[in-house]
Amino acid sequence: MKGMKIGIDFGSASLKIYAEGKGVVIDEPSVAAVDIATGNPLAFGKAADVLSGRCNSDMKTVKVIRNGVIADFELAERMLRYYLQRVCGNRIYKPNIILAVSTDISELEKKIFLDAVTLSGAGRVCIVDGILASAFGCNVESDKIGGRMTLDIGHQLTEFVVVTMGSIAASGAIRRGSNDIDKAIIKHIKRERDIVIGPHTAREIKNKIISAVKRDSETALMVSGKSSLDNMPISFEITSNEIYPFVDEQLTSLVRDIHNEMEKIPPELLADSADHGIKLCGGGALIFDIADRIAEEIGIRCEVVDEPRLTKVNGLGMMMKDDYILLNNGYRFIFKDEIRERIGKFNKY
């Protein structure tokens, strides 16, 4: 197969790229800064994310992916082109790309991903279920008959899969994620403190002092925002006990939805999962004590894997090394010309 093999996890929070022989080479926010007058992108990734909440009247920041699907086709294509150029350089052969997508997106949404990746410079594209990639990134054995469960808590989407003999035996998706906690923190501080904070500050609070299980000891953090009374900057202290009720509300809803989805799993597979425990990954797995919270409420042992944010993209790396995994799950590479035939004349969606 000519051309570099590349795995892409293009999520609502970040774009991650795995390059054959190199590992994870790109891990950037899936954000673009755009000139409002022209619509042209000014920056992507970290450079654009820094501008979030700091833009002047001439530019804005845009989330390229929302709820697991492309929100802005042109920006998605240009962002992919920018990073693929960084990874591949001026190679003669176009890269062969394995792209992870959510299990519950429509065929049209998959076609939009296909078109965006092809226009960005791919020679061949293979679309795979992202949650299966997460499972392989969690070192799920492909030769085991008994079901092994993986739970991926993303930015705006939570998915689970039960894998047996290297294939999906059962799966489910919930349109909730760690971003709902960020929104709850922002809403609470604005309502109770008359202070406006941005998503960066909300994530800092979540990552540093929030726990999924209420702790006996209280932790505090100094953060900055803007007073909604006089629009002036203000620094203030926030405590874990103050924020916990709102985090608890979001986690209660998330775990309830996970539980409801898991009730649809066949009894034998659910029993296998209970025996072997749940592998927990995704950015939401970094919330303190979330594995304990899920285990307590669902009744199945949970374990957070190493580097949970990179599980899916590392799983793509494993899949690209083993053609059997792709063939066993009915995945195949589609050539550029075939994509054109399937999708028809390029349109902006």
C-alpha positions in Angstrom: 0.0 0.0 0.0 1.7 3.2 -1.2 1.4 6.3 1.0 1.7 6.8 4.7 -1.0 5.3 7.0 -2.6 7.8 9.2 -5.3 7.5 11.9 -7.5 10.5 12.7 -9.7 11.1 15.7 -11.6 14.3 14.9 -13.6 14.9 18.0 -15.7 17.7 19.4 -12.9 18.8 21.7 -9.8 17.9 19.8 -8.2 16.6 16.7 -5.7 13.8 17.2 -3.5 12.2 14.5 -1.5 9.0 14.6 1.2 8.6 12.0 2.5 5.2 11.0 5.9 4.6 12.7 5.7 7.8 14.7 2.7 7.5 17.1 0.5 10.4 18.1 1.9 13.5 16.2 -1.0 15.9 16.5 -3.2 16.7 19.6 -4.9 20.0 19.1 -8.2 21.6 20.0 -10.7 21.2 17.1 -11.2 25.0 17.0 -10.7 27.5 14.2 -10.3 31.3 14.5 -12.1 33.0 11.6 -12.0 36.5 10.0 -15.7 37.5 10.3 -15.6 39.7 7.1 -14.0 37.2 4.8 -14.8 33.9 6.5 -11.1 32.9 6.1 -9.5 30.9 8.9 -6.7 32.8 10.8 -5.6 30.0 13.1 -6.3 26.4 14.0 -5.9 24.3 17.1 -4.0 25.6 20.1 -3.4 29.0 18.4 -7.1 29.4 17.8 -8.1 28.1 21.2 -5.9 30.8 22.9 -8.1 33.4 21.2 -11.3 31.9 22.6 -13.0 34.6 24.7 -10.3 37.1 23.6 -11.3 37.8 20.0 -12.0 41.4 18.9 -15.0 42.4 16.8 -13.2 41.3 13.5 -12.8 37.6 14.3 -14.5 34.7 16.1 -13.6 31.2 17.2 -15.6 28.3 15.8 -16.0 24.7 17.0 -15.5 22.7 13.9 -17.1 19.5 15.3 -20.2 19.4 17.4 -21.8 16.2 18.9 -19.5 14.0 16.8 -20.4 15.5 13.4 -19.0 18.2 11.2 -20.5 21.6 12.1 -18.6 23.6 9.4 -17.6 21.6 6.4 -15.2 24.1 4.8 -13.3 24.8 8.1 -13.1 21.0 8.8 -11.6 20.4 5.3 -9.1 23.3 5.7 -8.1 22.3 9.2 -7.5 18.7 8.1 -5.5 19.9 5.1 -3.4 22.1 7.4 -2.5 19.3 9.8 -2.0 16.6 7.2 0.5 18.9 5.4 2.3 19.2 8.7 2.4 15.4 9.2 3.0 14.3 5.6 5.0 17.2 4.1 5.5 17.1 0.3 5.2 13.3 -0.2 4.5 12.0 -3.7 1.9 9.5 -2.5 -1.2 10.7 -0.8 -1.8 9.2 2.7 -4.1 6.3 3.5 -6.4 7.5 6.3 -8.3 5.6 8.9 -11.0 7.9 10.4 -12.9 7.2 13.6 -16.5 8.3 13.7 -19.4 7.9 16.2 -21.4 4.7 15.9 -24.7 6.6 15.8 -24.1 9.2 13.0 -26.1 8.9 9.8 -24.8 7.7 6.4 -25.0 11.3 5.1 -22.8 12.5 8.0 -20.3 9.7 7.2 -20.3 10.9 3.6 -19.6 14.4 4.7 -16.6 13.2 6.7 -15.4 11.2 3.7 -15.6 14.2 1.4 -13.8 16.5 3.9 -11.0 14.0 4.4 -10.6 13.3 0.7 -10.5 17.0 -0.2 -7.9 17.6 2.5 -5.5 15.4 0.6 -6.2 11.7 1.4 -5.6 9.1 -1.3 -7.8 6.4 0.4 -10.1 6.6 3.4 -11.4 3.9 5.7 -14.1 4.9 8.2 -14.3 2.9 11.4 -16.4 3.0 14.5 -14.5 5.2 17.0 -15.7 3.3 20.0 -14.1 0.0 18.6 -10.9 1.9 18.2 -11.2 3.0 21.8 -11.6 -0.7 22.8 -8.4 -1.7 21.0 -6.7 1.3 22.5 -7.7 -0.1 25.9 -5.9 -3.4 24.9 -9.0 -5.4 24.4 -7.9 -8.8 23.2 -9.2 -9.6 19.7 -9.2 -13.4 20.2 -11.4 -13.6 23.3 -15.0 -15.0 23.0 -16.3 -13.4 26.2 -17.5 -9.8 26.0 -15.2 -7.0 27.1 -16.7 -3.5 27.7 -15.2 -0.1 27.1 -16.8 3.2 28.1 -15.6 6.4 26.4 -16.7 9.6 28.0 -16.0 12.4 25.5 -16.5 16.1 25.3 -20.1 16.0 24.0 -20.7 12.3 23.5 -20.4 9.2 25.6 -20.2 5.8 24.0 -19.8 2.2 25.1 -19.0 -1.0 23.3 -18.9 -4.7 24.2 -16.3 -6.5 22.0 -16.1 -10.2 21.4 -13.6 -11.9 19.1 -12.4 -8.5 17.9 -15.9 -7.3 16.8 -18.7 -5.1 18.1 -21.2 -7.3 19.9 -23.2 -4.4 21.4 -22.8 -0.7 21.6 -24.6 2.5 22.5 -24.2 6.3 22.5 -25.5 9.1 24.8 -25.3 12.7 23.7 -23.9 13.8 27.0 -20.3 14.4 28.0 -17.8 16.2 30.2 -18.7 19.5 28.5 -22.1 19.4 30.3 -20.2 19.8 33.6 -18.3 22.8 32.2 -21.6 24.5 31.2 -23.1 23.8 34.7 -20.1 25.4 36.3 -20.3 28.5 34.1 -24.1 28.8 34.7 -23.8 28.5 38.5 -21.0 31.1 38.8 -22.9 33.6 36.6 -26.2 33.0 38.6 -24.8 33.0 42.1 -21.8 35.3 41.8 -22.7 37.6 38.9 -19.4 36.6 37.4 -18.8 35.5 33.8 -16.1 32.9 33.2 -15.0 31.3 29.9 -14.7 27.6 29.0 -11.0 27.6 29.8 -11.7 28.6 33.4 -14.5 26.1 33.7 -12.3 23.3 32.5 -9.6 24.4 35.0 -12.1 24.2 37.9 -13.3 20.8 36.7 -9.8 19.4 36.3 -8.3 20.7 39.5 -11.0 20.6 42.3 -14.0 18.6 41.0 -14.6 15.1 42.2 -17.3 12.7 41.0 -17.8 11.6 44.6 -18.1 14.1 47.4 -15.1 14.2 49.6 -14.8 14.9 53.3 -12.1 17.5 52.7 -12.8 20.7 50.8 -10.4 22.1 48.1 -10.3 25.6 46.8 -9.0 27.4 43.7 -8.4 31.0 42.8 -9.7 31.9 39.3 -10.5 35.0 37.3 -13.5 36.2 35.4 -15.5 39.3 34.6 -18.1 40.9 36.8 -21.5 41.1 35.1 -22.3 44.1 37.1 -19.6 46.5 35.9 -17.8 44.4 33.3 -14.5 44.7 35.2 -12.1 41.8 35.7 -12.3 40.0 39.1 -10.5 37.3 40.9 -12.4 35.0 43.2 -12.1 31.7 45.2 -14.3 28.8 44.3 -14.5 25.6 46.4 -15.3 22.0 45.6 -18.2 21.9 48.0 -19.8 24.9 46.3 -19.6 23.3 42.9 -20.3 19.7 43.8 -24.1 19.8 43.7 -24.2 21.0 40.1 -21.5 18.5 39.0 -23.5 15.8 40.9 -26.6 16.7 38.9 -24.9 16.3 35.6 -23.1 13.1 36.6 -26.4 11.6 37.9 -28.0 12.2 34.5 -25.0 10.8 32.6 -24.8 7.7 34.7 -28.5 7.1 34.5 -28.4 7.3 30.7 -25.5 4.9 30.6 -27.3 2.5 32.8 -30.4 2.7 30.6 -28.4 2.0 27.5 -26.6 -0.9 29.1 -29.9 -2.5 30.0 -30.3 -3.3 26.3 -27.1 -5.4 26.3 -27.9 -9.2 26.0 -27.6 -10.9 29.5 -24.6 -13.1 28.6 -22.5 -10.2 27.3 -23.5 -8.1 30.3 -22.4 -10.9 32.6 -19.1 -11.1 30.8 -18.6 -7.4 31.3 -19.4 -7.7 35.0 -16.8 -10.4 35.3 -14.0 -8.5 33.6 -15.0 -4.9 34.5 -15.3 -1.8 32.4 -12.4 0.0 30.8 -13.0 3.7 31.2 -11.4 6.2 28.7 -12.0 9.6 27.0 -11.3 13.0 28.4 -14.2 12.6 30.9 -12.3 9.7 32.5 -9.9 12.3 34.0 -12.5 13.6 36.4 -11.5 12.5 39.9 -13.2 9.4 41.3 -15.5 9.0 38.2 -14.7 5.3 38.0 -15.8 4.8 41.6 -19.0 6.8 40.9 -19.9 4.7 37.8 -19.0 1.4 39.5 -21.1 2.2 42.6 -24.2 3.2 40.6 -24.0 0.6 37.8 -22.7 -2.2 39.9 -19.8 -3.1 37.6 -16.1 -2.6 38.5 -14.5 0.3 36.5 -10.9 1.0 35.7 -9.5 4.2 34.1 -6.9 3.2 31.5 -3.5 4.9 31.0 -3.6 8.1 28.9 -7.5 8.0 28.6 -7.5 11.0 26.2 -5.4 9.2 23.7 -7.1 5.8 23.8 -9.1 6.2 20.6 -6.3 7.5 18.4 -3.9 4.9 19.8 -6.5 2.3 19.0 -6.5 3.5 15.4 -2.7 3.0 15.4 -3.3 -0.6 16.4 -6.0 -1.1 13.8 -3.8 0.2 11.0 -1.1 -2.4 11.9 -3.5 -5.3 11.7 -5.5 -5.7 8.5 -7.4 -8.6 10.1 -9.1 -6.2 12.5 -10.4 -4.1 9.6 -11.5 -7.1 7.5 -13.1 -8.8 10.5 -15.3 -5.8 11.0 -16.2 -5.2 7.4 -14.1 -2.0 7.1 -12.3 -1.3 3.8 -10.4 1.6 2.2 -12.3 3.6 -0.3 -10.4 5.2 -3.2 -10.8 8.9 -4.0 -12.5 8.2 -7.4 -14.9 5.8 -5.7 -15.8 8.5 -3.1 -16.5 10.9 -5.9 -18.9 8.4 -7.5 -20.7 7.7 -4.2 -21.1 11.3 -3.1 -21.5 12.9 -6.4 -20.5 16.5 -7.3 -18.9 18.3 -4.3 -21.3 20.6 -2.5 -20.9 22.7 0.6 -23.1 21.1 3.3 
